[in-house]
Amino acid sequence: MRGYRKYYGRKLLWYFATFIIALMLNFFLPRLMPGDPVATLAASVMEGMTDPSAIQRVQLDYAERFGIDRPIHEQFFIYVRNILRGDLGTSFLQYPRTVTTILRESLGWTIALQVPAILVGWTLGNILGAIAAYIRKSFDKGIMPMFMFISNMPAFGMAIIMLWVFALRLRVAPLSGGYGFDMVPSVSWDFFKSVLHHYQLPFWTIVLITIGGQSIGMRSMSIYELNADYVKYSRFLGIKDRAIVGFVFRNAMLPQITGLAMALGTMIGGNIVAETIFSYPGIGTTLIGAIRGRDYPLISGCTLIITMLVLLANLVLELLYGLIDPRIKTMQQDS
């Protein structure tokens, strides 16, 4: 137990320090962008006003309301205090909506799209990679080059190809959006059909990209394990190939689980452009819109969510490795 406590203590300390640094970057970097979005927001309210004193009062009121009249270090501590209370501030672009409300809606769309797509792509990729490693010959030579090409294609490239083929040429899928532009979100069968219809292209884009990377990784690890000494010795002893293959692919799966954890942790940041191309109402599209409008609170909120998911995925993976691999406990006890 002493080895585990030492291992987990170090990991938690490092991740806490990383989170603090990331929190500072999430706050300060957006505010280094040129321009004053609050002045732009106030200008839309002051349109038609001619009284200089009234214009000045409006500008001061908005500066005080959004807290930009204070020194930057004071703004940071207020920001941290508000985060601890669950308050991420108010959006500049969508005033008076709160950042928490916007992120709650956007994150739901992103999770509903990307978690199933990544899991399906990860499962199919590992199955195809294992088959390619075991069968080789025609299957390996025909399928794997295609997956190697797909794995090196960026998400936006695949999204554009899918749009061109299925939306523009075949006209079997909509061009953009999460549901019909003439519909209002509601609990109805028509709305559900519209969401499912718009869901297909983004879903299969992410599935294909995930399949490519996972199949290449699984094939490489499986070939390595199939040529290991314990496999040759087992075959020499006359153990059936079916039993050996089970152990081979179980050992090859460990790095693939790492890939799954990383894919789930970075799913938002990794597919932002793909969501934007499809105009899908997820957090990626929300972040791009916030950057264009210099919406500091919304940018900080989006990047904070992405940072927390990445750190959480890595932390869970490190903790699981501590339980799965007994060598970690031994190393900590010896050090």
Order of alpha helices (4+ residues) and beta strands (2+ residues): alpha-alpha-alpha-alpha-alpha-alpha-alpha-alpha-alpha-alpha-alpha-alpha-alpha-alpha-alpha
